[in-house]
Amino acid sequence: MILEVALLDVKQGQQAAFETAFAEAQQIVSGMSGYLSHQLQKCIEKDNRYLLLVNWETLADHQVGFRQSAEYQQWRELLHHFYENFPDVEHFTTLYPNEA
């Protein structure tokens, strides 16, 4: 499993509109091949900062399957104009799982 991590800084005053658009956009990503789950978290200290976490089966599922799809173009149209700067997106793999 691969964890995609994106720190999203939304333009001030656009938070509510971003959250509404994300509610629609999350349906796009959740239908993609290799998608496992996602979370969108809102920062407490900075009210325009969000953390997007998406679990994918493989790195290619995100970088090729999603990023090179027509669905990604819809995602981009819905969300990218809200960002102050295009976010850095990084990918992580688990070293020490804490499973009960």
VOPAGU-2260 file (C-alpha; in pm, 1 decimal, decimal comma):
REM VOPAGU-2260
SITE   aa  ch    i         X         Y         Z
SITE  MET   A    0       0,0       0,0       0,0
SITE  ILE   A    1     114,8     353,3     -81,1
SITE  LEU   A    2       7,0     665,5     109,4
SITE  GLU   A    3     -21,9     983,5     -96,7
SITE  VAL   A    4      23,3    1295,3     118,0
SITE  ALA   A    5     -62,6    1647,1      -1,1
SITE  LEU   A    6     -56,4    1963,2     208,5
SITE  LEU   A    7    -313,8    2198,4      54,2
SITE  ASP   A    8    -307,3    2571,3     122,5
SITE  VAL   A    9    -639,1    2712,8       4,6
SITE  LYS   A   10    -678,7    3081,8     -81,0
SITE  GLN   A   11    -813,1    3275,0     219,9
SITE  GLY   A   12   -1189,2    3311,6     210,9
SITE  GLN   A   13   -1229,6    3012,8     -21,4
SITE  GLN   A   14   -1241,3    2740,6     245,2
SITE  ALA   A   15   -1617,4    2675,8     233,4
SITE  ALA   A   16   -1621,2    2666,0    -147,0
SITE  PHE   A   17   -1320,4    2432,1    -146,1
SITE  GLU   A   18   -1489,3    2196,0     100,6
SITE  THR   A   19   -1803,0    2188,6    -114,0
SITE  ALA   A   20   -1599,9    2117,8    -428,3
SITE  PHE   A   21   -1402,0    1848,7    -247,4
SITE  ALA   A   22   -1725,8    1673,5    -148,0
SITE  GLU   A   23   -1790,5    1629,9    -521,7
SITE  ALA   A   24   -1429,1    1556,8    -617,2
SITE  GLN   A   25   -1386,7    1279,3    -361,8
SITE  GLN   A   26   -1640,4    1073,7    -556,0
SITE  ILE   A   27   -1406,9    1091,4    -856,5
SITE  VAL   A   28   -1096,8     962,3    -680,0
SITE  SER   A   29   -1281,6     695,2    -484,7
SITE  GLY   A   30   -1394,1     533,3    -809,5
SITE  MET   A   31   -1042,9     489,9    -948,8
SITE  SER   A   32    -869,0     156,5    -990,3
SITE  GLY   A   33    -625,9      95,1    -705,9
SITE  TYR   A   34    -793,8     345,1    -472,6
SITE  LEU   A   35    -827,9     216,5    -114,9
SITE  SER   A   36    -933,4     508,9     106,4
SITE  HIS   A   37    -883,5     878,7     176,3
SITE  GLN   A   38    -908,9    1146,6     443,3
SITE  LEU   A   39    -923,2    1523,7     422,1
SITE  GLN   A   40    -819,1    1693,4     744,0
SITE  LYS   A   41    -837,4    2063,5     829,0
SITE  CYS   A   42    -557,2    2234,8    1018,7
SITE  ILE   A   43    -646,6    2382,5    1356,1
SITE  GLU   A   44    -375,2    2650,8    1358,1
SITE  LYS   A   45    -417,0    2766,8     996,2
SITE  ASP   A   46    -780,0    2770,0     887,8
SITE  ASN   A   47    -693,9    2759,2     516,7
SITE  ARG   A   48    -462,2    2454,0     536,4
SITE  TYR   A   49    -578,6    2100,0     464,7
SITE  LEU   A   50    -406,8    1763,4     465,4
SITE  LEU   A   51    -514,1    1512,0     201,6
SITE  LEU   A   52    -423,4    1147,7     261,8
SITE  VAL   A   53    -504,4     889,0      -4,3
SITE  ASN   A   54    -420,8     519,7      19,0
SITE  TRP   A   55    -345,6     347,1    -311,2
SITE  GLU   A   56    -259,8     -12,7    -386,0
SITE  THR   A   57      47,9      92,8    -589,2
SITE  LEU   A   58     233,2     410,1    -681,3
SITE  ALA   A   59     136,0     357,3   -1045,9
SITE  ASP   A   60    -232,0     355,5    -948,8
SITE  HIS   A   61    -191,0     718,3    -845,1
SITE  GLN   A   62      73,0     851,5   -1081,4
SITE  VAL   A   63     -41,4     674,5   -1396,9
SITE  GLY   A   64    -390,0     537,8   -1341,8
SITE  PHE   A   65    -530,2     852,8   -1181,9
SITE  ARG   A   66    -301,7    1136,2   -1289,9
SITE  GLN   A   67    -318,4    1040,5   -1657,5
SITE  SER   A   68    -694,2     982,8   -1663,4
SITE  ALA   A   69    -989,3    1188,4   -1782,0
SITE  GLU   A   70   -1116,2    1173,1   -1423,7
SITE  TYR   A   71    -806,8    1360,9   -1308,0
SITE  GLN   A   72    -896,3    1643,4   -1546,0
SITE  GLN   A   73   -1235,1    1670,6   -1370,5
SITE  TRP   A   74   -1058,8    1663,6   -1030,1
SITE  ARG   A   75    -823,1    1937,9   -1144,0
SITE  GLU   A   76   -1106,1    2158,1   -1272,8
SITE  LEU   A   77   -1294,7    2122,8    -945,6
SITE  LEU   A   78   -1004,6    2184,5    -706,3
SITE  HIS   A   79    -682,1    2328,8    -842,5
SITE  HIS   A   80    -799,2    2689,4    -869,9
SITE  PHE   A   81    -844,7    2698,3    -489,8
SITE  TYR   A   82    -473,9    2648,7    -410,8
SITE  GLU   A   83    -241,8    2937,4    -326,3
SITE  ASN   A   84      44,4    2733,1    -469,9
SITE  PHE   A   85      29,8    2391,6    -629,5
SITE  PRO   A   86      88,3    2147,7    -343,4
SITE  ASP   A   87     382,5    1916,2    -307,8
SITE  VAL   A   88     260,0    1558,6    -326,0
SITE  GLU   A   89     469,6    1283,8    -172,5
SITE  HIS   A   90     424,3     909,9    -137,8
SITE  PHE   A   91     502,2     692,9     163,2
SITE  THR   A   92     518,8     324,5     243,6
SITE  THR   A   93     474,2     170,7     588,6
SITE  LEU   A   94     781,7      49,6     772,7
SITE  TYR   A   95     636,8     -38,6    1112,6
SITE  PRO   A   96     262,5    -102,2    1106,0
SITE  ASN   A   97      88,3     -76,4    1440,7
SITE  GLU   A   98    -171,9    -344,3    1402,5
SITE  ALA   A   99    -357,2    -482,2    1703,1
